[in-house]
């Protein structure tokens, strides 16, 4: 059994309370936010921030972004401003209605019965990371929904940090900006974050798996759509006339390098990933995503798709093949590397909390990817959840406690820096 800190009850209560609020986003919606129910948590956070005494608390009733600030407590009111950005929505990949979080204390390393009625068990045989948390307290689901620790574990830690500072004005820190955003899980990428209202010129997202993990690099990402217009005639008289769009789609798929797909790649290896194929003789559409950490290789991947489309146009006619490529986000690395103190401070803060820092080139993207390329350099710190986006998601309470400690050390370091 590990020793609980002063933050244990706060982060535990907050995550359970936030998790019960259904904030699932919708990838098929074109509204902002994509689901109205995200406002339920936004208003809860706004009211809570006002209650604990945060400054400049404001909810954007159009974009569903919550803002707040903690003024500097440095003797001269100085320090370098820093911000924290977390997202309120939960993934559409698993059910999120009637979430029933519960706490397993002093996990013993064995199978966990999540739901006796349905016989749902979580075993370290299937999820070996559980063995890293023997002796710890875990917040779990009942096996019928996700938990929402992605990203509500982060919100719980950030809110606990804010309350702790506001209850202890003797603790020194510079200006701190907070923002809680919608729709990260469906590509929202904090697109409506108002930099002027936010205030800080640099920030961190908290959105990742195990404790101590941080990112200064993500994928570059784009989505490609290949549309094919075929020509259908009776198959009995089709010779020299028919252009089967489904067959052409198959030709395109065969052009994609077999081993440059997610199931064959790891680390910093990029890939092509086919999301969907809808095809018949007259019409076909292939939707795929392109990912690579290296900017040059990423551009080469996009160019390769264009060459594939050109080859099909040469064979079947330019008017029958349409390729569109839309960049989704860029890696944060170039922006973050221009401010080396962001990672230096983060690594120092993680170590000061007694945690081993580990940097991983993230095989995905974060709000920080888009924010960095919009001019707000924004590395990512783990929120401490495990098995995100599924019914076996869980959060070790100690991970949230430690994240509060990491943020305290981080804010202290920024407080001792001169404002630029």
C-alpha positions, 0 to 999 in steps of 0.5 A: 500500500503506497502512502497517500498524499494530501491530494488523494481525496481531491483528485479521487472525488473530482475524477469520479464526479467528472466521469459521471458527466457524459461528454462524448463527442460526435465525429459526424456532427458539424456543430460546435461543439459536436455535442451539446452535453459537453456544456454540462461539464463546462458549466460545472467547471466554470462554477467550480473555478468561481467557487475556489476563487480563480480569476477571469473565469469565463465560459465561451457559450458559443465554442464551449471553452472554459478559461481561468487564471491564477495571478502571480504570487511572486513578490514582484508579481512577475514570473513567466506565464504558463498555461495548461490545456485539457479537453472535456470530451470523451471518445466516441469509440465506446459507450459513455452513458451511465458511467459507473466509476468505482474504486478498487483499493490496494490492488493485489495484482490479480484479475479484477471483477468489473461486473459480476452480473455480466461476468466482465473481468479485467486480467493482467494477462490481457492488460499487463500494465496492471502489474505496475500498480500493485498496492495502488488504488484504481478508479475503474468502470463497470465494464459496460462503458469507458471511464473518461480518464482521457482526459478527465484525470487531467482535469482533476489534477489541474483543478486540484492544482488550482484549488491548492494554490488558491488556498495557499497564497504563500506558495510562489508561482508566476501567472497561470492560465487554464483552458478546458476545451471540447471535441479533442477526440474528434479532431477539434484540436482546440481550434477555438482557443482564444490566445488573447483571452488565454494569456500565456504564450506557452502551455502544456496539454495533459493528455496521455497514458502512464505517469511520467510520459511526455511528448515533444513530438507527434505525427504529422497528419493528413486525410486523403480521399480518392473518388472514382467515377466508373461506367456501368453497363450490362456485364454481358456486353461490358468488354471495352466499355465498363469501368468498374469503380470498385476494381479501380479502388482495388488497384489503388489499394494495391499500390499502397506499400504493404508493410507501411501500415499501422499493423506493421509499424512502430516507434517513429515509423510512418504509415498509410491507414485505410479508414473506409472503402465504399464501392460499386461499379459506378462510384467508389471512394477510399478514405485513408490517413497518412502519418509520419513524424519526419516532415520530409517523409510526410511530404513524400507520402502525400506526393506518393498518393498524388502519383498513384492518382496520376497513374490511375488518371492516365489509365482511366481518364483524368475526369474519373479520378479525384484526389483530395488531401487535407492536412489535419495537424503538424508535429509540435516538434519544430515549435517546441524546439524553439523554446528548449526551456519547455522540456527542460522545466518539464523534465526537472519537474517530473524528476522533482516529483520522484517520477522517472521521465520518459519521452516518446514520439507520440504515434498520434496527435494532441491539441498541442500539435495544432496549438504549437503550429498556431503559435502556442508552443505546447508539449504534452504531459501524461494524464495518467490513464490506462486503456483509454477509449475502451471499457477496460479504462482505469486511472491509478489515483497515485498518477493523478496525485503525482501529476499535481506534484509535477505541475506544482514543481513546473509552475514554481520553475516558471515563477522563477523565470523572467517574463519574456 
